[in-house]
Amino acid sequence: MKLMTAYKSSSAAPSEESLKVMVWPDSAVVKTGKPVFIDFDISPLFVPAIGVKIKAVGKSVQPRFAGKYFSEVAPMIYILQADVAQQIASGLDPKGCDIVADYSVIEGDPVEIGADAHSVGFTFSHIKTDGTENCYDFSLSLKELHDAISVASRRNTLKTGDFVAVLSPLCFESARNNVIKVVYGDDNTLISNILK
């Protein structure tokens, strides 16, 4: 399984797509419910994302056919160095030696997309040790997901079980013993305890 991460780049030439894609190894992914151990010395920022689970093999997929390659989506949270997260949020191409690291993406369980859906979205809750809760909404149209799959498949072969994720332009700070939670679907919850 590989994770193809899409983000919007304002530095793209007029003839290029505004979406860029980075490929992350499966060792970067932590499943929901598992504790996350973080080096807070790097001043990490947490970036919500929406991922689609690929269900068929494909290459150079056109956007109008991308809907055939997925039927499930999942909430994700990326844990990035502050400078990398800020570069992505500003539409810049991220630079740095520690862009990708093991256990740096929290993945929720995938859920089916409704047959009549035109968009998907999740509310990400950040719960601090004093009980304070901040919520961050992130949604994408199906067209945006189709475009991400198309761009990801130009240089990468899509394989069953892969994920294509689109990063949110927003990010937030967290701290030790905080909780990040997403409640969605009928009874699905992405929950992760942030530890060192």
Backbone as CSV, one residue per row, in Angstrom:
resi,resn,N_x,N_y,N_z,CA_x,CA_y,CA_z,C_x,C_y,C_z
1,MET,0.840,-1.187,0.000,0.000,0.000,0.000,0.878,1.241,0.000
2,LYS,0.533,2.197,-0.852,1.227,3.481,-0.820,0.197,4.587,-0.640
3,LEU,0.659,5.694,-0.144,-0.196,6.846,0.109,0.268,7.986,-0.776
4,MET,-0.595,8.396,-1.703,-0.277,9.505,-2.601,-0.962,10.755,-2.067
5,THR,-0.161,11.748,-1.721,-0.654,12.939,-1.035,-0.683,14.118,-1.990
6,ALA,-1.880,14.669,-2.205,-2.047,15.787,-3.132,-2.209,17.092,-2.359
7,TYR,-1.645,18.142,-2.908,-1.786,19.474,-2.310,-1.796,20.499,-3.432
8,LYS,-2.385,21.650,-3.174,-2.469,22.696,-4.185,-1.207,23.542,-4.162
9,SER,-0.632,23.738,-5.326,0.605,24.501,-5.442,0.356,25.763,-6.254
10,SER,0.660,26.899,-5.654,0.518,28.169,-6.377,1.758,28.474,-7.217
11,SER,2.798,27.636,-7.084,4.040,27.874,-7.822,4.057,27.159,-9.170
12,ALA,2.967,26.441,-9.493,2.927,25.712,-10.764,2.896,26.694,-11.928
13,ALA,3.564,26.326,-13.012,3.526,27.148,-14.229,2.116,27.114,-14.803
14,PRO,1.742,28.130,-15.601,0.381,28.174,-16.159,-0.018,26.920,-16.913
15,SER,0.949,26.242,-17.505,0.642,25.037,-18.286,0.567,23.782,-17.425
16,GLU,0.857,23.896,-16.121,0.863,22.740,-15.243,-0.395,22.701,-14.382
17,GLU,-0.682,21.521,-13.870,-1.766,21.375,-12.908,-1.412,22.111,-11.614
18,SER,-2.430,22.649,-10.935,-2.177,23.290,-9.640,-1.992,22.256,-8.544
19,LEU,-2.421,21.009,-8.796,-2.232,19.942,-7.821,-0.874,19.275,-8.012
20,LYS,-0.167,19.075,-6.927,1.079,18.309,-6.924,0.879,17.087,-6.028
21,VAL,1.676,16.056,-6.245,1.519,14.810,-5.492,2.855,14.343,-4.941
22,MET,2.860,13.965,-3.674,4.009,13.323,-3.038,3.602,11.898,-2.666
23,VAL,4.505,10.940,-2.804,4.218,9.543,-2.459,4.846,9.221,-1.106
24,TRP,4.031,8.691,-0.202,4.474,8.335,1.148,4.431,6.817,1.293
25,PRO,5.368,6.217,2.037,5.360,4.764,2.242,4.302,4.357,3.263
26,ASP,3.967,3.062,3.270,2.945,2.602,4.212,3.407,2.715,5.663
27,SER,4.726,2.805,5.887,5.234,2.943,7.262,4.886,4.296,7.873
28,ALA,4.403,5.229,7.041,4.007,6.539,7.559,2.641,6.498,8.228
29,VAL,1.862,5.445,7.969,0.458,5.420,8.384,0.280,4.750,9.743
30,VAL,-0.506,5.408,10.599,-0.912,4.861,11.889,-2.430,4.694,11.851
31,LYS,-2.931,3.515,12.160,-4.367,3.274,12.142,-5.050,3.951,13.328
32,THR,-6.325,4.260,13.162,-7.089,4.903,14.213,-7.075,4.101,15.509
33,GLY,-7.043,4.802,16.625,-7.044,4.167,17.936,-5.672,3.885,18.503
34,LYS,-4.642,3.959,17.673,-3.284,3.698,18.126,-2.670,4.984,18.695
35,PRO,-1.854,4.870,19.725,-1.172,6.066,20.237,-0.155,6.577,19.236
36,VAL,0.031,7.884,19.214,0.976,8.501,18.293,2.097,9.139,19.101
37,PHE,3.316,8.720,18.841,4.476,9.241,19.561,5.169,10.279,18.687
38,ILE,5.262,11.486,19.197,5.717,12.612,18.388,6.904,13.297,19.049
39,ASP,7.836,13.702,18.214,8.958,14.516,18.682,8.514,15.978,18.637
40,PHE,8.119,16.516,19.777,7.618,17.884,19.795,8.733,18.916,19.622
41,ASP,9.981,18.468,19.604,11.082,19.403,19.362,11.046,19.958,17.936
42,ILE,10.330,19.278,17.029,10.250,19.764,15.648,9.070,20.720,15.459
43,SER,8.375,21.059,16.556,7.218,21.962,16.481,6.226,21.502,15.415
44,PRO,5.650,20.306,15.582,4.779,19.769,14.528,3.455,20.519,14.419
45,LEU,2.908,20.526,13.215,1.558,21.013,12.979,0.735,19.857,12.427
46,PHE,-0.551,19.895,12.701,-1.450,18.813,12.326,-2.340,19.298,11.179
47,VAL,-2.383,18.532,10.102,-3.078,18.952,8.883,-4.171,17.935,8.549
48,PRO,-5.449,18.327,8.596,-6.520,17.413,8.194,-6.437,17.080,6.708
49,ALA,-6.957,15.919,6.353,-6.969,15.489,4.948,-8.134,14.538,4.731
50,ILE,-8.511,14.397,3.476,-9.511,13.408,3.078,-8.846,12.448,2.111
51,GLY,-8.945,11.150,2.409,-8.329,10.136,1.560,-9.369,9.258,0.894
52,VAL,-9.096,8.857,-0.341,-9.954,7.891,-1.023,-9.189,6.577,-1.136
53,LYS,-9.897,5.485,-0.901,-9.277,4.157,-0.971,-9.458,3.607,-2.383
54,ILE,-8.349,3.334,-3.044,-8.378,2.853,-4.423,-8.829,1.383,-4.460
55,LYS,-9.731,1.087,-5.399,-10.276,-0.284,-5.464,-9.964,-0.996,-6.777
56,ALA,-9.208,-0.347,-7.674,-8.884,-0.984,-8.959,-7.529,-0.489,-9.443
57,VAL,-6.881,-1.298,-10.248,-5.589,-0.926,-10.817,-5.814,0.058,-11.964
58,GLY,-4.989,1.105,-12.028,-5.151,2.080,-13.102,-3.905,2.930,-13.282
59,LYS,-3.786,3.513,-14.439,-2.661,4.404,-14.765,-3.170,5.464,-15.731
60,SER,-2.725,6.707,-15.514,-3.122,7.828,-16.370,-4.644,7.910,-16.510
61,VAL,-5.302,7.912,-15.354,-6.767,7.935,-15.312,-7.282,9.347,-15.605
62,GLN,-8.208,9.468,-16.521,-8.825,10.761,-16.813,-9.837,11.092,-15.710
63,PRO,-9.981,12.380,-15.365,-10.898,12.755,-14.277,-12.304,12.195,-14.446
64,ARG,-12.808,12.143,-15.686,-14.193,11.698,-15.883,-14.373,10.205,-15.588
65,PHE,-13.269,9.461,-15.535,-13.350,8.036,-15.217,-12.891,7.728,-13.785
66,ALA,-12.433,8.732,-13.052,-11.826,8.489,-11.734,-12.814,7.913,-10.725
67,GLY,-14.110,8.199,-10.901,-15.105,7.679,-9.968,-15.178,6.169,-9.941
68,LYS,-14.681,5.521,-11.000,-14.699,4.056,-11.052,-13.618,3.435,-10.175
69,TYR,-12.702,4.255,-9.676,-11.546,3.729,-8.946,-11.687,3.818,-7.432
70,PHE,-12.802,4.362,-6.946,-12.995,4.397,-5.495,-14.476,4.476,-5.158
71,SER,-14.804,4.009,-3.964,-16.174,4.148,-3.450,-16.158,4.451,-1.957
72,GLU,-14.945,4.527,-1.382,-14.823,4.778,0.046,-13.869,5.943,0.304
73,VAL,-14.147,6.684,1.367,-13.279,7.788,1.795,-12.989,7.634,3.279
74,ALA,-11.911,8.273,3.718,-11.532,8.205,5.131,-10.935,9.544,5.563
75,PRO,-11.193,9.955,6.805,-10.492,11.134,7.334,-9.060,10.767,7.683
76,MET,-8.154,11.704,7.495,-6.746,11.495,7.838,-6.202,12.755,8.487
77,ILE,-5.170,12.585,9.294,-4.468,13.725,9.871,-2.975,13.523,9.653
78,TYR,-2.357,14.497,9.006,-0.911,14.471,8.761,-0.207,15.247,9.866
79,ILE,0.915,14.708,10.312,1.736,15.365,11.326,3.022,15.814,10.636
80,LEU,3.148,17.117,10.444,4.246,17.651,9.644,5.054,18.668,10.437
81,GLN,6.329,18.775,10.079,7.130,19.857,10.643,6.445,21.183,10.346
82,ALA,6.558,22.118,11.277,5.844,23.383,11.149,6.156,24.081,9.826
83,ASP,7.430,24.124,9.440,7.774,24.846,8.210,7.191,24.165,6.975
84,VAL,7.142,22.820,6.987,6.578,22.089,5.853,5.070,22.333,5.767
85,ALA,4.380,22.250,6.902,2.928,22.478,6.915,2.592,23.889,6.463
86,GLN,3.376,24.850,6.898,3.120,26.244,6.517,3.388,26.480,5.039
87,GLN,4.388,25.808,4.495,4.650,25.922,3.061,3.462,25.394,2.255
88,ILE,2.936,24.246,2.650,1.794,23.659,1.950,0.569,24.562,2.098
89,ALA,0.322,25.070,3.303,-0.830,25.937,3.529,-0.748,27.206,2.691
90,SER,0.469,27.639,2.377,0.673,28.858,1.578,0.715,28.571,0.081
91,GLY,0.535,27.304,-0.301,0.562,26.954,-1.714,1.951,26.790,-2.278
92,LEU,2.937,26.639,-1.401,4.318,26.465,-1.853,4.672,24.983,-1.882
93,ASP,5.646,24.638,-2.723,6.135,23.265,-2.743,7.001,23.038,-1.515
94,PRO,6.677,22.023,-0.689,7.425,21.815,0.549,8.867,21.417,0.293
95,LYS,9.754,21.947,1.123,11.174,21.617,1.041,11.664,21.294,2.444
96,GLY,12.553,20.330,2.535,13.093,19.935,3.828,13.389,18.456,3.833
97,CYS,14.295,18.041,4.695,14.734,16.643,4.705,13.771,15.749,5.470
98,ASP,12.877,16.339,6.256,11.994,15.533,7.098,10.527,15.698,6.704
99,ILE,10.256,15.815,5.416,8.871,15.956,4.968,8.082,14.691,5.303
100,VAL,8.662,13.532,5.008,7.993,12.259,5.243,8.692,11.520,6.370
101,ALA,7.910,11.001,7.317,8.482,10.252,8.434,7.545,9.103,8.790
102,ASP,8.088,8.078,9.435,7.251,6.980,9.908,6.231,7.490,10.916
103,TYR,5.065,6.868,10.904,3.992,7.159,11.865,3.595,8.638,11.853
104,SER,3.488,9.209,10.661,3.185,10.634,10.574,1.831,10.923,9.925
105,VAL,1.036,9.869,9.675,-0.310,10.052,9.136,-1.270,9.159,9.919
106,ILE,-2.283,9.766,10.531,-3.303,9.011,11.256,-4.451,8.756,10.282
107,GLU,-4.824,7.499,10.115,-5.839,7.122,9.125,-7.076,6.558,9.809
108,GLY,-8.243,7.126,9.482,-9.501,6.584,9.979,-9.982,5.431,9.115
109,ASP,-10.991,4.721,9.597,-11.562,3.626,8.816,-12.368,4.193,7.650
110,PRO,-12.222,3.616,6.448,-12.973,4.117,5.286,-14.470,3.856,5.428
111,VAL,-15.265,4.747,4.825,-16.719,4.575,4.766,-17.176,4.778,3.325
112,GLU,-18.300,4.139,2.985,-18.854,4.251,1.641,-19.375,5.662,1.383
113,ILE,-19.206,6.121,0.157,-19.778,7.387,-0.267,-21.199,7.129,-0.754
114,GLY,-22.132,7.969,-0.361,-23.516,7.815,-0.801,-23.640,7.936,-2.303
115,ALA,-24.582,7.214,-2.873,-24.744,7.194,-4.328,-25.077,8.572,-4.888
116,ASP,-25.752,9.410,-4.113,-26.161,10.735,-4.585,-25.236,11.850,-4.095
117,ALA,-24.119,11.487,-3.486,-23.231,12.505,-2.909,-22.538,13.323,-3.991
118,HIS,-22.407,14.611,-3.742,-21.655,15.492,-4.631,-20.368,15.987,-3.964
119,SER,-20.270,15.741,-2.657,-19.092,16.156,-1.904,-18.949,15.264,-0.682
120,VAL,-17.775,15.295,-0.067,-17.541,14.573,1.189,-16.831,15.524,2.144
121,GLY,-17.073,15.348,3.430,-16.431,16.228,4.406,-16.445,15.625,5.791
122,PHE,-15.551,16.118,6.631,-15.444,15.648,8.002,-15.203,16.836,8.929
123,THR,-15.595,16.678,10.179,-15.283,17.666,11.216,-14.214,17.073,12.121
124,PHE,-13.075,17.729,12.180,-11.934,17.279,12.982,-11.970,18.018,14.321
125,SER,-12.046,17.260,15.421,-12.090,17.854,16.760,-10.738,17.694,17.449
126,HIS,-10.249,18.782,17.998,-8.984,18.784,18.737,-9.316,19.082,20.192
127,ILE,-9.097,18.091,21.067,-9.479,18.207,22.467,-8.223,18.336,23.322
128,LYS,-8.114,19.457,24.027,-6.946,19.726,24.859,-7.124,19.112,26.248
129,THR,-6.046,19.087,27.012,-6.087,18.457,28.333,-7.038,19.164,29.294
130,ASP,-7.322,20.445,29.073,-8.254,21.165,29.948,-9.702,21.009,29.502
131,GLY,-9.943,20.166,28.490,-11.299,19.926,28.010,-11.741,20.846,26.888
132,THR,-10.941,21.862,26.584,-11.270,22.766,25.481,-11.270,22.001,24.164
133,GLU,-12.301,22.237,23.348,-12.413,21.529,22.075,-12.542,22.530,20.925
134,ASN,-11.675,22.398,19.934,-11.755,23.207,18.720,-12.087,22.291,17.552
135,CYS,-12.966,22.758,16.668,-13.401,21.949,15.538,-12.977,22.587,14.222
136,TYR,-12.576,21.745,13.279,-12.112,22.188,11.974,-12.875,21.395,10.912
137,ASP,-13.630,22.084,10.071,-14.384,21.431,9.006,-13.560,21.428,7.718
138,PHE,-13.590,20.295,7.031,-12.892,20.187,5.745,-13.728,19.323,4.819
139,SER,-14.047,19.842,3.656,-14.821,19.082,2.681,-14.260,19.292,1.282
140,LEU,-14.543,18.338,0.407,-14.098,18.389,-0.985,-15.239,17.920,-1.878
141,SER,-15.349,18.505,-3.051,-16.310,18.014,-4.031,-15.764,16.730,-4.656
142,LEU,-16.660,15.929,-5.219,-16.195,14.723,-5.902,-15.292,15.086,-7.075
143,LYS,-15.557,16.225,-7.714,-14.691,16.659,-8.818,-13.268,16.862,-8.328
144,GLU,-13.102,17.458,-7.144,-11.754,17.674,-6.604,-11.068,16.342,-6.323
145,LEU,-11.819,15.362,-5.826,-11.243,14.039,-5.587,-10.880,13.362,-6.911
146,HIS,-11.738,13.524,-7.923,-11.443,12.941,-9.240,-10.169,13.547,-9.824
147,ASP,-10.008,14.860,-9.674,-8.806,15.519,-10.180,-7.561,15.006,-9.469
148,ALA,-7.660,14.802,-8.146,-6.503,14.307,-7.384,-6.106,12.909,-7.836
149,ILE,-7.092,12.048,-8.069,-6.799,10.691,-8.540,-6.140,10.738,-9.911
150,SER,-6.646,11.599,-10.780,-6.084,11.716,-12.123,-4.624,12.158,-12.077
151,VAL,-4.333,13.179,-11.289,-2.958,13.678,-11.186,-2.048,12.621,-10.563
152,ALA,-2.523,11.955,-9.511,-1.709,10.933,-8.838,-1.379,9.775,-9.769
153,SER,-2.298,9.460,-10.693,-2.111,8.281,-11.547,-1.228,8.552,-12.764
154,ARG,-0.800,9.788,-12.957,0.032,10.087,-14.124,1.434,9.512,-13.990
155,ARG,1.981,9.568,-12.779,3.330,9.050,-12.563,3.349,7.820,-11.665
156,ASN,2.193,7.436,-11.169,2.104,6.288,-10.271,1.001,5.358,-10.758
157,THR,1.243,4.064,-10.659,0.198,3.092,-10.950,-0.672,2.927,-9.722
158,LEU,-1.968,3.170,-9.872,-2.904,2.954,-8.775,-3.079,1.456,-8.570
159,LYS,-3.014,1.027,-7.321,-3.216,-0.382,-7.004,-4.265,-0.506,-5.913
160,THR,-4.969,-1.621,-5.913,-6.014,-1.856,-4.928,-5.439,-1.728,-3.514
161,GLY,-6.093,-0.915,-2.679,-5.624,-0.718,-1.307,-4.816,0.544,-1.120
162,ASP,-4.350,1.162,-2.223,-3.661,2.453,-2.132,-4.631,3.529,-1.665
163,PHE,-4.078,4.646,-1.190,-4.886,5.812,-0.850,-4.370,7.020,-1.616
164,VAL,-5.301,7.839,-2.072,-4.980,9.170,-2.584,-5.629,10.160,-1.626
165,ALA,-4.818,10.994,-0.991,-5.324,11.939,0.006,-5.102,13.369,-0.456
166,VAL,-6.036,14.239,-0.101,-5.919,15.661,-0.411,-5.794,16.418,0.900
167,LEU,-4.721,17.197,1.013,-4.468,17.947,2.242,-5.343,19.190,2.323
168,SER,-5.763,19.494,3.537,-6.473,20.744,3.798,-5.475,21.893,3.820
169,PRO,-5.904,23.109,3.463,-5.005,24.263,3.585,-4.863,24.758,5.026
170,LEU,-5.666,24.212,5.932,-5.573,24.655,7.324,-4.744,23.675,8.139
171,CYS,-4.179,24.155,9.241,-3.400,23.305,10.133,-3.533,23.850,11.545
172,PHE,-3.212,23.014,12.540,-3.335,23.456,13.926,-2.235,22.828,14.775
173,GLU,-1.952,23.461,15.901,-0.967,22.951,16.843,-1.642,21.980,17.810
174,SER,-0.844,21.095,18.384,-1.340,20.216,19.426,-0.249,20.069,20.484
175,ALA,-0.513,19.246,21.484,0.452,19.066,22.565,0.300,17.666,23.139
176,ARG,1.198,17.319,24.025,1.149,16.002,24.650,-0.188,15.797,25.360
177,ASN,-0.692,14.557,25.253,-1.917,14.140,25.927,-3.173,14.820,25.396
178,ASN,-3.066,15.474,24.263,-4.261,15.969,23.577,-4.873,14.807,22.783
179,VAL,-6.113,14.990,22.383,-6.817,13.977,21.591,-7.333,14.617,20.302
180,ILE,-7.159,13.923,19.201,-7.744,14.345,17.929,-8.804,13.311,17.557
181,LYS,-10.003,13.811,17.246,-11.129,12.893,17.051,-11.973,13.342,15.862
182,VAL,-12.483,12.369,15.118,-13.436,12.626,14.044,-14.554,11.598,14.192
183,VAL,-15.778,12.052,14.351,-16.936,11.157,14.416,-17.665,11.267,13.083
184,TYR,-17.938,10.137,12.441,-18.519,10.187,11.099,-19.241,8.882,10.789
185,GLY,-20.040,8.889,9.739,-20.786,7.700,9.355,-21.769,7.311,10.440
186,ASP,-22.091,6.023,10.515,-23.046,5.547,11.509,-22.407,5.391,12.880
187,ASP,-21.229,4.793,12.916,-20.590,4.555,14.215,-19.068,4.550,14.082
188,ASN,-18.540,5.340,13.153,-17.092,5.363,12.931,-16.469,6.534,13.674
189,THR,-15.311,6.289,14.244,-14.588,7.350,14.933,-13.099,7.207,14.660
190,LEU,-12.491,8.293,14.174,-11.038,8.363,14.146,-10.636,9.006,15.463
191,ILE,-9.822,8.325,16.233,-9.395,8.905,17.508,-7.931,8.554,17.734
192,SER,-7.173,9.535,18.182,-5.763,9.276,18.421,-5.303,10.089,19.618
193,ASN,-4.627,9.419,20.530,-4.029,10.092,21.665,-2.635,10.562,21.279
194,ILE,-2.360,11.828,21.485,-1.069,12.386,21.110,-0.113,12.260,22.300
195,LEU,0.907,11.451,22.121,1.880,11.187,23.177,3.270,11.486,22.650
196,LYS,4.233,11.498,23.562,5.633,11.609,23.110,6.256,10.230,23.152
